[in-house]
């Protein structure tokens, strides 16, 4: 293939990014590859010698031709050393490549594949040139459908029939596409995220021009191949959970989780090829972009500010110039069990709650919804650590939060969870009117 034809497969950015000698004779370019242009994606990875696991992923998932000749892709990949670390440390029990289910292989490959070729700098922008904080990939909703055991279902009255049945069900955490969170240099500056913000939230240091997906550092960017670009990650790209799943799985915040899951419902999604029902989890909420206020014709017992399981979470609705999920993500301040117990005690700030109800399980749904919602923030970008001094709850009142209150952090695919050592009660329950609102 002629070199000037090959260039058509790559984005226009290549010409400016890599200087080449000029000539008026096209024949000088015939059958000649410049030194900076690698072969196709598949052959480049094969030729490195340290990407054997990734080559096996490509082959096993049927993407060999796509990565050799067809299409034009951007691929986030990891080397063999990264996979070996993953096999030694992952909590899923996969101790070798042979342990990986086909669905998990597909997830690893497709989550890191973007179906067009772009330099990292260009990935920071939308097609219209807007800063893109999160983006979707080749991974589709139905590529992985979890089968959830009855005892692991959300503990709500809406899931109760399935829990009592004692049988596993096919349950999506949400029926929207997963996103990658891009902490790229242009995104950081465009969204006013400081290096200290990033380090505090992810737990890893950051230097100028560092780029990461979630907390996974890109160690080599903009590797140019004939049919796309490659960006090498320090670790295997295993997607974190969304906020709801993280909270439900974290025993340190189980009291808050039980309150939140009161508002979780199984919503029918579709039937699969075997005729089995597939459900998705929805949370009652009043979000302007994705509200959910009734279930099977019955009004919600209370509303959160937003659905913490919504993968394509966006803070607002009606933005036609850029999908809302690209602009921001959600945030939750979630108290530890110890903080909840201190609050809910005879001498704690929530003594009125304790006197009225005696246990968290007896707090009425409408009050529980107010309590959980007050720990939600529509915007992570307005809740950065550098802005803690000015942060207000969604009712407009000071939250009085500091870095010292944060005992753990989690960057999910739809938002950030700050685990805190204090409870953030709605102001209405802290004023002289509090006892009147807390009615058993």
N, C-alpha and C positions, 0 to 999 in steps of 0.2 A: 504494500500500500504506500502511496506517496505521502511524504511528510506533511505537505500542505493540506491533504485530505484528513490526515490524522488529527490535525489541530481542530478540525470542526467538531470532534468528539468532546473536546474539553471546553471549559468556560473561557470567556474572553479574557479573564484575569491572567491567564498564563502568559500572554504576550508581554504584559507589563511587568510581570513578576520575575521573568527570566530573560536577561539580555542575550541576544544572538547577533551574529554578524549579518550585515545586510548584503544582498546580492540581487542583481537584475536577472539572473539566470535560474529559472526554476529547475533546470536539469542538474544544477549543483546540489539540489535538495532531494533529488530522486533517490529512493532507497537508502537514505541516510538518516539516522536517528541522532539528535543532539545528545551530548553526554548527560544532560540533566533529565532526559525523558526515559523513564523505566519502561519495561515491557508491560503487558497487561497485568491487572491486579493479581490474578491467580499465579502467573509465572513469577511475578516479583516476590510474592509471599513464599512460594516454593523455593525460589533461589536463595532466599535469606538463610534457610536452614534452621531457623529458630522459631518457626511458625507452623510446626507440623500439626499441632492441635487445631489451629484455625483452618488449615487446609482440609483436615478431616471434617470439620463442621461444614465447610462449603460443599464438599463431596457428598456427605451424608444427607444434607438438606436439599440436594438437587440443584445447587446454584453454580456448578462448575462452569457451564457454558456462559452464564450471565457474568461471571467474574473473569472469563477469558476473552470473550469477543463481543457479546451483545450488550446493548445499553450503555449507560454512563452513570456511575455510582460514586457516592462518597461512603467510605467505610471506616468505622472506628474499630480497631482490632487490638488484640493483645498477643504478646509472644508466649513461648512455652514456659518461661520462668513464672510468668503471671498465672498461667493455668496450674502449675505445680503448687504455687502458694494457695490458690483457690481450693485445690483438692485437699490440702492439709488443714484448712481453716474453716471451710463453709459449714454452716449449721444445718444444711439439708442432708448431710450424710453422703454426699457424692465424693468418694475417695479416689476415683480414677475416671478417665474418659469413658470407659465402658459402663460406668454407673449412670451416665447421663441419659435420661429419657429423650425420645425424639422431640417431644414438645419443648423440652428445655433447650435442646440444641437449636431448634428453630427460633426460640426466643433470643438466645445469645446472638445469633447471626442477624436476624431481622431487626432487632432493637438497635443495632449499631449500623444499619444500612439506610442511607438516604438516597432515594432513586433519582438523583442528578448529581453532577460533579461540581463541587465548590471548595474553594480555599476556606480556611478557617475564618479569615476576616470576613468573607462573604456570608458565611453561615451565621454571623452575628446580626445580619440584616434580613428583613423580609424582602419579598419581590419588589416592594415599593420603597425599599431603603429604610424601613423603620427598624429600630433596635428590637431584636428578638431574644427574649429571655428564655423562653421554652419553645420546643418544637417537637413535632411528631416525626415518626420514621416509618419504615416499611412494616413494622409490627402492627398486626391487626387485632381487633378485640377478640376474635374467636381462635386466634393462634394458640392460646392457652386457656383452657376452661377448667378451673380447679374443681375437684370433687371434695366437698367439705363434710367431715363427720358431724353427726348430729350434736355431739357435745361441744363442738367448736363453733357452732352457729351463734350469732349475736343473741344475747339473753334478753329478748323482748317478747311481749305478748303476741306480737305479730309473727315471730318465728317459732312460737311455742308449739304449734301443731307439728312442725317438722322436727323439733327437738324431742317431743313425746314419741313420735313415730320411730325414733332411734335409727333411722337410715340416713346414709349420706345423700346429699343433693348436689347437683351441679350449680355452682354459685359464683358468678362473676363479682369481684369487688366493686365493679362499676362497668357499664356497657359503653364507655367511651375510650378513645385511644389513649395509650400511655404517652407521656412526654419525657423528653430529656431536658434537664436544667443546665443551661449554658453559662458557666462563669468564665466567659472569654474576655480578653482585655477591652474590646470595644463595648461589650455589654456592661462590664463593670463600670466603665466611665460613663456610658450613656444612662445607666440606671443609678448612678451615684452610690455604688457599693464600694466601700473602702477595703483596703487589704486587711485591716483589723476586723471589719465586719465578716469578711470571708473566713478568716482564721478562727474567729470566735464561733461561727456557726458550724463550720466543717471540722474544726479541730486540727487542721493542717496549716502550716505556714504558707505564705504566698509572697513571691517576689514579682517585680515588674515583668509584664508580658507573659506570666504564667497563665495557662488555660486549663480548665477542668470541666468535666461533665459531672455534676453533683460534686463529690469530693474525690473524684478519680482524675488524676493529673494526666494531661496529654504530654508525653515525653518526646514525641517527634511529630511535627505537624507538616501538612502540605507536601506529602510525598506524591510526586506526580507520575501517574502511569498513563498508558495510551487510552484507557477507557475509564479514567476517574482519578480521584484523589484518595489518599489514605492518611489517617491520623492515628498514631500509636498511643494507646493508653497504658498507664503504669500497671493497672490491675484489670482483671476480667470485668466486663461491663455487665454486672448483675443489677437489675433495676431495684431500687428500694421500694418499699410499700408506699401506698398513699397514707395520708395522715390518719384516717380512721383505722386502717389495718394495723398501723404501728401502735396506736394507743391501745387497741384491743389486745395486742400481743405483748404488751409491756406490763409485767406483774407489778412494777413499782407504782403504776398509776391505775390499778384495777378498780378502785372506788369511783374515780371519775369516769372510767370506761363504762362501768355498769350504769351510771346515770345517762351517759351519752347514748348507749345502745338501746335504751328504752325507746328511742325514736327511730330505730332501724326497722326496715320492712323488706320482705322478699317480693320483688316485682317481677312478674313473668317477662322473659325476654324473647324466647323462641323455643322451638323443639329442634333437637339435633337429628342427625340421620338415623339414629336408632329409635327415634320417637320419644326420647327422654326430655323432660322439661328443663330448660336452662333459666335460672333466675339471676337477677342482679340485686345488689343491696342498695336501697335508697334511704336517705334520712329526711324526716320532715324538716322543712326549712323555708325561710321567707326570702331567699336570695332573689334579687331582681333579674338574674340571668337564668336560674335553674330551680325555681321554687317547686316545692312538693308539699301540698297542704292537706291531702286527703288520701285515704287508702280504702279501696273497695266501697266507695260511697260514704265513708265515715270521716268526719273532720279530724285533723290531727289533734292530739291532746296537748300539744305544745310545739313551738317552732324554734329551731336553731337559726342562727343567722345564715349559715350556708351548709351544704352537704359536704362533710369532711372526707367522703369517699369518692367525690367527683374527680376523676383523673384529668379531665379537660377543664378543671375549675377556672373560672374567670370572675373577676370582681364586679364587673358591670355587664349590662346587655346592650345590644344595639349599636356596636361599633362596626361599621361597614368597611372601614379602611384597613383594619387589621384585626385578626381574630383575637379576642380578649385574652385567651390563655397564653398568647405570646408575650403579653405585656407585663404580667405579674403572676403571683400565686398567693395562696392563702397562708394563714399563720394561726397557731393556737398556743396559748399559755396553759399548760396542763399541770395541776398540782399533784405532788406525790401523795401517797397514802398517808404518810406522816403529817403532811400539811393539812390534808383533809380532816384527820383526826384531831389535830390541834384546834382547828376552826370549829369543828362540830363537837364541842365539849362544854361542860358547865361554866368553865372560866374562859373559853375561847371567844373570838370575835363573833362566832355564830352561835352563841349561847341561846339566842332566841329560837334558832332552828332546833337545837338540841332539846330545849324545854318543850317545844311544840310537838316534835315528832319522835325523838328518842333514837332514831337510826336513819341513815341515808335512804335505806330501802323504803321508808315510810313517807319520805318527802313527796308531796303530790307532783304529778307530771308537769303541771303548768309552772310550778316553782323550779322544778329540776331543769326544765327547758330554759328558763331565764338564767339560771345559774351556769349551765353549760355554755349557752350562747355568749355570756359576758366574757368568756375565756377565748372567744374567737375574734380574729381580726381579718377583715376582708383583704387587706393588703400586707404582704410580707415586706414590700419595699418601704412602707411607712412604719414598719416594726423592726427595722434594722437595729442592731445593738448601738450604733452611733446615734440613734434617735430615741433611745429609751427615755432620756430625760424629758422629752416632749410628748411621749406617747399617751394617747387617750383611748378609752374604750369606745365602742361604736355609738354610745349615747352621748359622747363628747366630754366625759369626765376623766380627770387624771387617773392613770393606772398605778402610778408610783412603783414602777418596776426598775430594777437595776441589774447589772450583770451579776452581782452577788446573789441575786435571787434565782439564777439559772443554774440548775444542777446537772442538766444534760441537754443535748440538742440532737435534732434529727432532721435531715434534709430529705423529704419525700418527693415523689413525682408530681404532687399537686400542692405542696406547701411545706412549711417548716414548723416543727413542734419544738417549743421550748418547755422543758420539764422544770417546774418551779418549786421552791420551798415555801410558797405562800399561795393563798386563795385570793381571787379577785372577785369580790361579791358585787352584784349590781348595786348602784348607789341607793336605789329605792328600798333595799333591804338593810341599809346601814343608817338611814335617817330616823327621825322620830316616828315616821310613818311605818317603819319596818315591822313592828309587832302587829300592826293592823293588816299588813299584807301577808304575814305568816300566820295563816289560819289553818289549824288542823282539819 
